[in-house]
Amino acid sequence: MSMPPPPPPPPMDAPSGRMSKAEEKAHEIIKKADAKLKSMLSSFFGGNKYEEAEELYKQAANQFKAAKCWRDAGAAFEKAAECHLKLKSPHEMATAYQEAAVCYRKTDTNAAVRCYKQTSEIHIELGRFTSAAKVQKEIGELYEAEGDTAAALKAYEEAAEYYNAEESKSQANQILLKVASLAADASNYTRAIEIYEQVAIASLESNLLRFSVKGYLLSAGMCRLASGEIGAAVNALERYEGMDASFSTTREGQFLRALVSAYEAMDEEQFTEVVREYDEVSRLDAQKTTMLLAVKKKIKEATDDIT
């Protein structure tokens, strides 16, 4: 396995004047590990300086964790990963980068993402796509927590691709639904519709997943309404009822047809009543409520223009 050398970890924090015993011990171990790498005597006496230094860096990282010095713990795990690169032990290197990322995510999102990406690249080179997918999901969650929707979408979509590479369709669909939800929140309705319809079609092939299809088709239809393309929404509704013969008999299918009908008629009062009746039985989540309010606003604006 040949990988480019990873970027160096950030420098560790300078020891403070008052340290816990664990932190003090960790800094002492780091000094020993650094000295071990610089020593020319290990190989002379039959040892391997990278193996010995890696073990010391790992010990130091765990001491830093005990002291809740997360940044220093992450840096120590990164140093251990660099030793594994020299030792040509990719599995252990991936584990060390994963450990570093877990520590960094408590204090430094950018450093955590960098280490997760190193982990993912190693898994891909080893053909471990399921492991790479799990890491990409972690990256997506980090970006989502930071409010970086574009980066989160990219990470989640890569995770879905890796799951699909291993024929893990169920896991891939779960991630794709997350992408669709984020896309809808960002008013990227075209992407959200594409995914909801894709997952619905895939779910029709499984008896276990068919029950969820009505929800996916409702979400897709509501995205079409929110996009303001009533003609496309009408055509999509007909197509959805053709895809799943039972859709028109479900509450979701009937709700979507009633919404489309009210929108076609530009009847704000009818639209409001349809939403109220459905919400009394099946509570609408925040995302659907936001989309429906956007549709209602379009109807109101259209009728105001007429009058």
C-alpha positions in Angstrom: 0.0 0.0 0.0 1.5 3.4 -1.0 0.0 6.5 0.4 1.3 10.1 0.3 2.6 11.3 3.7 -0.2 12.8 5.7 -0.1 16.4 6.8 1.7 16.8 10.2 -0.5 17.0 13.3 -0.9 20.4 14.9 1.7 21.2 17.6 0.7 20.1 21.1 -0.3 22.7 23.6 2.6 23.9 25.8 2.4 22.3 29.2 0.6 24.6 31.6 1.9 25.6 35.0 -0.7 23.4 36.8 -1.2 20.0 35.2 -3.0 16.9 36.4 -0.9 13.8 37.0 -2.3 12.2 33.8 -1.4 15.3 31.7 2.1 15.5 33.3 2.7 11.8 32.6 1.5 12.2 29.0 4.0 15.0 28.3 6.8 12.8 29.8 5.8 9.9 27.5 5.7 12.2 24.5 9.3 13.3 25.2 10.3 9.6 25.3 8.6 8.8 22.1 10.1 11.8 20.3 13.5 10.8 21.6 13.0 7.2 20.5 12.4 8.4 16.9 15.5 10.5 16.9 17.6 7.7 18.4 20.0 5.7 16.1 20.5 3.0 18.7 17.1 1.1 18.6 17.9 -0.8 15.4 21.4 -1.4 16.6 20.1 -3.3 19.6 17.5 -5.2 17.6 14.5 -3.0 18.3 12.2 -1.0 15.9 12.1 2.6 16.8 8.7 3.1 15.0 7.1 0.2 16.9 8.4 1.5 20.2 7.5 5.1 19.5 4.0 4.2 18.3 3.3 2.4 21.6 4.5 5.4 23.6 2.4 7.8 21.5 -0.6 5.7 22.1 0.1 5.6 25.8 0.5 9.3 25.9 -2.8 9.8 24.0 -4.7 7.7 26.5 -3.2 9.8 29.3 -4.2 13.0 27.6 -7.7 11.5 27.2 -7.8 10.8 30.9 -6.9 14.4 31.5 -9.5 15.6 29.0 -6.8 17.3 26.9 -8.5 16.3 23.7 -6.4 18.4 21.3 -3.2 16.9 22.6 -4.7 13.4 22.6 -5.6 13.8 19.0 -2.1 15.0 18.1 -0.6 12.0 19.9 -2.8 9.5 18.0 -1.8 11.2 14.8 1.9 10.7 15.7 1.1 7.0 16.3 -0.6 6.9 12.9 2.6 8.3 11.3 4.6 5.5 12.9 2.2 2.9 11.4 2.8 4.5 8.0 6.5 3.8 8.4 5.7 0.3 9.6 3.4 -0.3 6.6 0.5 -1.3 8.9 -2.5 0.4 7.2 -5.2 -1.3 9.4 -3.6 0.1 12.6 -2.9 3.4 10.9 -6.7 3.8 10.1 -7.5 3.0 13.7 -5.1 5.6 15.0 -6.5 8.3 12.7 -10.0 7.3 13.8 -9.0 7.7 17.4 -7.5 11.1 16.6 -10.7 12.2 14.9 -12.8 11.2 17.9 -10.6 13.3 20.2 -10.5 16.3 17.9 -14.2 16.4 17.3 -14.6 17.6 20.9 -12.6 20.8 20.2 -11.5 21.2 16.6 -13.8 20.2 13.7 -11.3 20.9 11.0 -8.7 18.6 12.6 -11.4 15.9 13.1 -12.5 16.1 9.5 -8.8 15.9 8.3 -8.2 12.7 10.3 -11.5 11.2 9.3 -10.6 11.8 5.7 -7.3 10.0 6.2 -9.1 7.1 7.7 -11.6 6.9 4.8 -8.8 7.0 2.2 -7.1 4.1 3.9 -10.3 2.0 4.0 -10.9 2.7 0.3 -7.4 1.6 -0.6 -8.0 -1.6 1.4 -11.3 -2.2 -0.3 -13.3 -1.7 3.0 -16.1 0.4 1.5 -18.5 -0.2 4.4 -16.0 1.2 6.8 -15.3 4.1 4.6 -19.0 4.8 4.4 -19.3 4.9 8.2 -16.5 7.4 8.3 -18.0 9.6 5.6 -21.2 9.6 7.6 -19.3 10.9 10.7 -17.9 13.6 8.5 -21.3 14.5 7.3 -22.6 14.7 10.8 -19.8 17.0 11.8 -20.4 19.4 8.9 -24.1 19.3 9.6 -23.6 20.3 13.2 -21.4 23.2 12.0 -24.2 24.3 9.7 -22.2 23.6 6.5 -25.0 22.0 4.5 -23.1 21.9 1.2 -20.2 20.0 2.8 -22.5 17.7 4.7 -24.4 16.8 1.6 -21.2 15.9 -0.2 -20.0 13.7 2.6 -23.3 11.9 3.0 -23.5 11.3 -0.8 -20.1 9.8 -0.7 -21.2 7.6 2.2 -24.1 6.4 0.1 -21.9 5.6 -2.8 -19.6 3.5 -0.7 -22.6 1.6 0.8 -23.9 0.9 -2.7 -20.4 -0.3 -3.7 -20.9 -3.1 -1.1 -24.6 -3.7 -2.2 -25.7 -2.4 1.2 -28.8 -0.8 -0.3 -30.7 -0.3 3.0 -27.9 1.7 4.6 -27.4 3.6 1.4 -31.0 4.5 1.3 -31.0 5.7 4.9 -28.1 8.1 4.1 -29.8 9.2 0.9 -32.9 10.1 2.8 -30.7 12.3 5.0 -29.4 14.0 1.9 -32.9 14.5 0.6 -34.0 16.1 3.9 -31.0 18.5 3.9 -31.6 19.4 0.3 -35.2 20.2 1.0 -34.3 22.3 3.9 -31.9 24.2 1.6 -34.8 24.6 -1.0 -32.8 22.3 -3.4 -36.1 20.6 -4.3 -34.8 19.1 -7.5 -32.2 17.0 -5.7 -34.7 16.1 -2.9 -37.3 15.0 -5.4 -34.8 12.9 -7.2 -33.7 11.1 -4.1 -37.2 10.5 -2.6 -38.4 9.0 -5.9 -35.2 6.9 -6.2 -35.6 5.5 -2.7 -39.3 4.9 -3.3 -38.7 2.9 -6.4 -36.0 0.8 -4.7 -38.2 0.2 -1.7 -41.0 -1.1 -3.9 -38.8 -4.1 -4.6 -38.8 -5.2 -0.9 -41.8 -6.4 1.0 -40.1 -5.1 4.2 -39.7 -1.6 2.8 -42.9 -1.2 0.8 -44.7 0.3 3.8 -42.4 3.3 3.8 -43.0 4.1 0.1 -46.1 6.2 0.8 -44.1 8.6 3.0 -41.3 9.0 0.4 -43.8 9.8 -2.4 -45.6 12.3 -0.2 -42.3 14.0 0.5 -41.4 14.1 -3.2 -44.8 15.5 -4.0 -44.6 18.2 -1.4 -41.2 19.2 -2.7 -42.8 19.5 -6.2 -45.5 21.8 -4.8 -43.0 23.8 -2.8 -41.0 24.4 -6.0 -44.1 26.0 -7.5 -44.3 23.7 -10.5 -48.0 22.7 -10.3 -48.0 21.0 -13.7 -45.1 18.8 -12.7 -46.8 18.1 -9.4 -50.0 16.9 -11.2 -48.0 14.7 -13.6 -45.9 13.3 -10.7 -49.0 12.4 -8.7 -50.4 10.4 -11.6 -47.0 8.7 -11.9 -46.8 7.9 -8.2 -50.3 6.3 -8.3 -49.1 4.2 -11.2 -45.9 3.2 -9.4 -47.7 2.0 -6.3 -51.3 0.9 -6.9 -52.1 1.3 -3.2 -50.8 4.9 -2.9 -54.1 6.5 -3.8 -55.9 4.6 -1.0 -53.4 5.7 1.7 -53.8 8.8 3.9 -50.6 10.1 2.4 -51.8 9.6 -1.2 -55.2 11.2 -0.5 -53.5 14.1 1.3 -51.2 14.8 -1.6 -54.1 14.6 -4.1 -56.1 17.1 -2.0 -53.1 19.4 -1.8 -52.6 19.3 -5.5 -56.3 19.9 -6.1 -56.3 23.0 -3.8 -53.1 24.3 -5.4 -54.5 23.9 -8.9 -57.7 25.7 -7.9 -55.6 28.4 -6.1 -57.9 28.0 -3.2 -56.2 29.2 -0.1 -59.1 28.3 2.2 -59.4 24.8 0.8 -55.6 24.3 1.1 -55.6 25.4 4.7 -58.5 23.1 5.6 -56.8 20.1 3.9 -53.6 20.6 5.9 -55.6 21.1 9.2 -57.5 17.9 8.8 -54.4 15.9 8.0 -52.4 17.4 10.9 -55.1 16.5 13.4 -54.5 12.8 12.8 -50.9 12.7 11.6 -48.8 15.5 13.0 -46.7 17.2 10.3 -43.0 17.6 11.1 -41.3 21.0 10.9 -39.9 20.5 7.4 -43.3 19.6 5.9 -44.9 22.5 7.8 -42.3 24.9 6.3 -42.9 23.6 2.8 -46.7 23.8 3.1 -46.4 27.4 4.4 -44.3 28.2 1.4 -47.0 26.7 -0.9 -49.8 28.6 0.9 -47.8 31.8 0.4 -47.6 31.1 -3.3 -51.3 30.6 -3.5 -52.0 33.8 -1.6 -49.6 35.8 -3.8 -51.3 34.4 -6.9 -54.8 35.2 -5.7 -53.7 38.7 -4.6 -52.3 39.4 -8.1 -55.6 38.4 -9.6 -57.7 40.6 -7.4 
